[in-house]
Amino acid sequence: MAMFAAMAAGAPIGSYLYARTAFLGIAVVTVLLPIMSLLVIARLHPLEPRVASPRKISSVLGTVLLPGLGFAMSGITFGSITGFVTLYFATRGWPHGAVAFTIFALALIAARVVAGQLPDRFGGARVAIVCLAVQSAGLATLGFATSELAAMIGAGVAGAGFSLVFPSLSLEVVKRAPPENRGLAMGTYNAFLDLTLGIGSPALGWLASHAGLGSVFVASAIAAILAIPIAIALLNNRGPSC
């Protein structure tokens, strides 16, 4: 939530800086903010780690594979929104692309605040199924939008749907991983997002150049839909896999 709050604020602030200082102002602020973060975390006291025998990723891969694949398919949305939504608005002649990004992030934060307890109450896989359907509907609305308002509504719906996919599927990881492997399992699970951004974002760029920017969000919607059978498989397989 902190990361998306920073993105929600950073998009309009970045647009403001660019309009007045071009990339120089953005570069200066981008350098200064991490330095400020260092001053904050320098005051934290480190916690002593529990000594445990080293583990390999192969020991948790079976646990993480299905939730990770589902998260990867859903996570293509992250690449499409961060990489293409402002450009999409600009090519349509809509002036508030940065605001659409902010709406996506704020909807995500609001959904986590209001509904963040749902995976614990109803199960991660069940909540993920609903959220993936909502996410895909928002992305399709964004991709086929004929007005700026419709596109912003689509971005908000997509953000609300995307919000609980990560915690829902991560709950499935934690349930299936032995306690001593949960840190490694979560690290491996997060790596699936890095993988999908590294492969998916260039693929989305290729798609945009051949089929238009709207196709990026339609493809992201299809990817989210394809993640639903994975969540259903997790729902039907409740037992630990390792």
N, C-alpha and C positions, 0 to 999 in steps of 0.2 A: 504493500500500500504506500509506503514511503517513496518507493521508486516511481510509482505512477503519479503520486502527488507532485513529485519534482517534474515529471514530464508534463503534467497538466499546467503547471505554472511556467515551465520552461518554453513551451511552444509559443505563447503570445509574447513572452519577454524576449525570446530570440527574434521574433518577427520585428518587435520594436527596435531592438539593437541593430538588426540588419538594415532597417530603413534609415537609420541615422549614422551608423558607423561602418556599414558593410561587414565583411567577415572579421575585420580587425577587432571590433568590440566583442564579437562572439568568442574569438580566440582568447582574448584577455580574460573574460569572465570564466571561460572554460578552464583556464589555468588557475585562476584565483580560488574558485570554489573547492577543488580538492585540497588546496592548502588550508582553507578554513576548516574542512572536515578533519584534517590531521590534528589541528588544534583542539578539536572537540574530543576525538577518540584518544588523544594522548593522556587524558585524565582518567580513562577507564583502567581499572585494575584487572590484570589478566587472571583467568581461572586456570588452575592446574588441571591438565587433561588426565583422564583415567588411563592408566597403563593397560593396554590390551595387545594381544598378538596381532601382527599385521595381517591384513586381509587383501585379497585380490578382487578386482572388479568381477572376474568370472564367478566368484562365490555368490554374487547377488544378481547377476544378469538375468537369471530365470525369474527372479522376483520382480524385477523392474521392467522387463521387456514389454509386456502388454500395457501397463500404465504409461510407460515412457513413449511407446508408439502413439497412444491416444493423445498424450500431451503434445507430441511432435506435430501431429496432424492439426490439432487445435492451434498450436503455436505459430503456424504459418500466418495466422491473423496478425500476430504481433509484428511480423516483418512487413506485411502489406500496409498496415496502418502507419507504422513509423516511417516506412520508406516511400510511400506513394500517395497518402491521402492529401497532403498539401499540394502536391503536383497535380493530382486529379482535379482538385478544386480550381487550381490556376488555369488548367487547360479548358475547363468548362466556363471560365469567366466568372466564377464565384469567388468573392474576395476574402472569405473567412475560413480558409483551409486550416489555419492554426487553431481556430476556435473549434473546428470539428475534432481535431486531435485532443483538445482539452475536454470536450464533451465525452469522448471515448474514455479518457482516463478518469474523469469525475464519476461517470456512470459505473465504472469498474470499482472505484473506491466505495461509492454509496452502496452498491450491491454487497460488497464484502462486509460493510458495517451492519447493514440491515439483515442480511441472510447468511452471514459467515458461519452460523451455528448449524446450518442445515445438513452439511455432510456428516456431522457427528450424530445428528438426530435420525437421519434417514439412510445413511450409508453413502460413501463416496461415489460408487458407481452409479447409483440411482440418480443422485443429484447431477452428476456429470452428463447423463443422457439428456436431461431437461436443458441444462445449460448449453450443451452443444447444439441442440435444436434452436434455442433462442439466438445463439451466436450466429448460426448459419442464416437465420431469417434476417438479422440485422445487416449482415454482410451483403446478402442478395439485394436488400433494399438500397444499400449504399451503391452497389454496382450498377443497378438499373435506374437510379434516381434521375428524375428529369428536372429537379429543382434543388436549390441549395438547402431548403428546409427539409426536404425528404432525405437528402444525403446526411444531414446532421442527425435526424431521427435515427437513420440506419446506423450511424456511428455510435450513438448512445445505446441502442439495443444490442449492438455487437459487443460493446464494452461490458454491459451488464451480463450478457451471456458468458463472455470470456472470463469474467471475474472469478467464478468458482470452479472452473475446470482444473486449474492448477491445484488448489487445496483438496478438491474432491479426489482426484487421481493420486495425489501424494498420500492421502489417507489409505488408499489401497496398497501403496508401497509399504507404508509403516506397518499395516496390519499383517502383511505377509513376511516381513523381514524379521529375523531374530534380533533381540535387543542389542546385541553386541555389533550388529552389522547395519544398524539403521542410519548412521551417519554416512557410511559408504553408499548405502542404497539411495539415500536422498541426493547425494552428490552425483551419482550415476543418472538418476532420474532427471535432475536439472540439466545434465549434459545433452539430453535429447532435444531440449530447446535450442542449445547452441548448434547442434547438428542440423536441425531443420532451418535455422536462420542462415547457416553457412551454405546450405544447398538450396533451400527454398527461395531465399531472397533473390539470388541471381536468376533462378528459374522464373520468378515472377517478373523480373526486369525483361527477360527475353519474351515472355508472354505479352507484356505491355507494349513492346515494340512491334509485335506482330498482330495483336488483336485489340489494342487500345487499353487505356488505363482502367476502364470499368471492368475488364475481364480479370484483372488482378483480384478484385474483391469477390467476383463470382467464383473464381477458382478457390479462393480461401473458404468461401461458403461450402463448396463441394468437399474440400478437405475436412472441414468440421463435421459434415454429414458422414463422411467415411470413418470418422473416429467413433461414431455412435455404436456400430457393431462391436468395437473393441470394448467399450464400456459395458455393453450387454454381456459379453463374454466374461468380464470381471464380475458382473452381478450374478451370473450363473455359476461362477467358480469362487466361492467364498473362502475356501481353505487356503492356508499358506502353501506356497510353492517351493519352499526350501526349509 
